[in-house]
Amino acid sequence: MNIALIFAGGSGTRMNSKARPKQFLQFFGKELIIHTLENFQNHQEIDAITIVCIEDWIPYLNKLLTKYDISKVRTVVAGGKTGQESIYKGLCATKEYAEKDSIILVHDGVRPFINEDVISACIKSVKAHGSAITTVPATETIITTENDKITSITDRSKCQLARAPQCFYLDELLEAHNKAIKDSNTNMIDSASLMKFYGHDLYTVQGNVDNIKITTPADFYTFKALYEVRENQQIFGL
């Protein structure tokens, strides 16, 4: 099985939204989480979806899943205190229904521009190498600092920015999480960092540059512009 694990546990504080978390804000008539989910719902190679959600918003999410006929969702679970704990809870819930050698694609619910080609490439990379970390080229200079002093400048041509999805075999990612729990290692920033720490080789898949994470008001305006460009391309064949 190829399974998408969608993290929708953020509270949206950077979006300055007092009424609802950012993943439930409406854009062009649909909630942001639905824009994201439809990419996996409509992909032929995705067999199932698990969603990790803020507990109080699960009933509302379930209504949206019915409204928009997101039928591949097998389970929705409450998130934890941290992103790492939330992903772990999602992995455990997924394990309950997943088949042997299932591939898991960990993706942010607020990255709505993931596309079919990238999803397919990620699945192919996991089958070939055991991992797929979606990346885009770094476009600005990367520096290292200490006490406000620049200690090194990295060759930008060798740098990539890690994005999502980050994909692995389900059992291997779950095993790494269990090791982290045993080691009290709770501060990993993402699945790639966790897997690298526990000795796994990571392979990259070139992602689409517009697959941004919507976390701030400025991101909303970028999303709006990108969405309108895509709509115009479909209508006018640009």
Secondary structure, DSSP 8 states (H G I E B T S, - for coil): -EEEEEEE----GGGT-SSS-GGG-EETTEEHHHHHHHHHHT-TT--EEEEEE-GGGHHHHHHHHHHTT-TTEEEEEE--SSHHHHHHHHHHHHHTT--TT-EEEEEETT-TT--HHHHHHHHHHHHHHSEEEEEEE--S-EEEEETTEEEEEE-GGG-EEEEEEEEEEHHHHHHHHHHHHHTT----SSHHHHHHHTT----EEE--TT-----SHHHHHHHHHHHHHHHHHHHH--
